[in-house]
Amino acid sequence: MPTISSSPRGAGLSVGIVAELKELIYTGECKPGERLNEASLALRMGTSRGPIREAIKVLAGLGLVTAVPNRGVFVRQLSLREMLEIYDLRALVFGFAADRACEHLTEERRKQMQALLEGMDAACEEENGTLYYELNLRFHALILELSNNQRAHQAYDDYVKELHLVRRKYFNVPGNMRRSNLEHRAIFDAIVAGSRARARTAAERHVHAGRVRLLANFDPSSSIEGT
């Protein structure tokens, strides 16, 4: 549960409000399908409704909430079928990116990847799922940058945004985090070695393994088939 500040924040968009709203959704306090009440959120966070409204726009851009005409804004829901289809596409694009990353790896990028791996190891030791998740996103994003393909990067970002709701909470399980980072290291080792086929395979396996971990903990009540 995040710490909510009661101090006024002004009329502008606050990064802090966006972070707090994200945490309410990620932790399940704001559940899939639940309507977001601007007035209640503004009162809780000690601000006016304007910054809340702007923050909700950011969340919509991240795929975390959906606006329904004449009804309001709701926490996004994904069906099981949608999730499985997105994972299949993520695996293909991430495999492609890891393959191409072998061609564009620099010493600076190698050091950045190594630092992210070490940071995720530390997050595992601390059992800090929030930190691990953020570093995990940066590791994947770096590989997409190294693919040197903007279309692939944009497509992958779109898939990731849709899956934030269902993926985030499973990074609170220490065993899941450790297995995930072992898979990251396999991808890293293959890219550093310049082994394109091995990098592609390791990246695809990583995404598919993530799907298996998600399904092992999947709560059918958190999604509505066909939505």
N, C-alpha and C positions, 0 to 999 in steps of 0.2 A: 504494500500500500504506500503510495507516494506521500511525501510531506507536502501539504497544501499551504501556501502562504496566504495570509489574510490581508496583506498590504495592497493598496491600490497600485495598478500597473499602468494607468494612462490609457489613451485611446488607441495607440498603435498596436500592431501585431506583436505579440510577445512570444519569443522562442520558448520561454519557460512554460507558457500556457499550452503550446503545442505539445511539449514534452509530457506535461502532466495529463493531458487528454489521451495521448498515446498510451501512457502507462495504465490509465484507468481501463482502456480497451484491452491491452495486452494481458493485464492481470485478471480480466474477466469481470471486474466490477461493473463495467458497462458491457453487457452481454450482446452476442450476435442477435440482431433483430430488434434491439432496444432503441427506442426513440431518444435522441439527445435533447434535453430541455435547456435552452440557452439561459433562461432566467435562473434556473436552479444552479447551473454551472457557474454563472457569473457571481451569484451570491456565495457559493462555496469557495471560489477563488479570489474573492475580494476585488472584483473588477466590474466594468460595465459589460453590456451584452455585445458591444462592438468588437472588442478583441476576441471574444468567444466565437463570434460569427466568422471572423477572419481566420482563426485557428481551425475552425471546422472546414473552411475552404481548403486549407493545407491538407487536412486529413482526407478530404475527398480526392485530392490529387494523388495521395499515397494509396488510394484504394481501400481505406479503412472504413469509410462511411459512404452512404448512398443517399442522395436527396430524392424524395418521392413527392412529386407535385401535389400540392394541396394537403399534404400529410405531415411533412417535416423531414428531418434528417435522421437516418437510422444506422446503427452499427452494421457493417456489411456482413452478409451471410454467403457462404459458398456451399454448394452441394458436394457430396463425395465424388460424384462423376466429374464435376468441374475441377476439383483438386487433382484427381488422377490424370486428367488430360493435360493440365498445366505442368505437372511434374514430368510427363513424357516430353513435352516441348522444352522445358528447362534443361533436361538431360541432353537433348540434341544440341541446343545452342551453347551450353556450357562446355560440352565436349569439343565442339568446333572452336570455341574461344581458347581452350587450353592447348589445342593443336596449334593454332596460329600464334599463341603466346611464345612458343618455342622460337619463332623467327624474330621476335622483337624484344626479347628480354635483355635488359641492360644491367650493369652492376648496381646502379642505384635502385632499380626496381627489385632486383634480387634481395637487396638489403631490406627494402620495405616489406617484402613478403616474409622474410625471415623474422623481422620484428613483429609482424602481425601473428605469426605462428607462436612466437614466444609469449606474446600478450595473451593469446587464447589459452596457452598452457597455464599461465598464471591465473586466468579467470577460472579455469577448471579447478585448480587447487583451492581457490577462494570460494568455489561453488557460486560464482557470480554469473547467473544466467543472462542478466541484462548486458553486462560488459561483453560477455562472450558473443552474444547475438550481434552487437554493434560491430565488433572486430571481424566477425564472420562475414557480415555484409561487405565490409571494406576489403577483405581478402578476395571475395568473389568479384567485386567491382574492379579491383586491380587487374585480375586476369582478363576481364572483359575489355579493359582499357588496352591491355597488351595485345588483344586480338586485332587492334587497329581497324575495327569494322563498326562504324557507328550504328548501322541498322541492327546488327546482332546485339550490340550493347543496349539499344533502346528496347528491343523485343524482350531481352532478358529482364531489364528493369520493370517492364510491364508485368511480366510473370511474377516477379518477386513481390511487387506491390499487392497483387491479388492474394498472395499466400501469407502475408504478414500475420493476419489474424489467426491462422491455424498453426503456423510454424513457431511463433515466438515462445509460447508457454512450454514447449517441449525441450527448450534449451535450459530449463530450470533443473533438469535431471542430469546430475554429474556424469553418469555413465554415458549418456547420449553425447554430451559435450566432448568427452575424451575420445570416443569412437569417431566422432566427426572430425576432430583435429588430426587424428591418425590418418584419416582419408585425405585431409588437406596436405599433410606432409608427403603422401604418395604422389599427389598432383605436383607439388612443388619440386620434388626430387626428379620427376620425369621432365618437367619444363627446364630445370637447370641442366639436365643431361642432354637436352635437345631432342628427346625421344618423342616425336609427335604422336605416334600411334599409342604409346604408353600413356602419354598425357591425356589424350582423348578418352581412352578407356577408363583411366582413373577418375577423370572428371565425371563421366557418365555414371560410373558405379557409385560415386559419392552422392549424386542427386538421387539415384534409385534407392540407395541405402537410407537416405533421409526420408524418402517416402515410406519405406518399411517401418522406420522408427515412428513416424507420424501415425501410421495405421495401427501400430501396436497400442497406441494410446488414444485412438480416435473416439470421440464422444459423439454418437449420432445425433444427440439432442442439440448439438451446437451448429447444425446446418440443416437446411431444408432442401430436399431433393427437387431439382428442377428450377430452383431460383436462379 
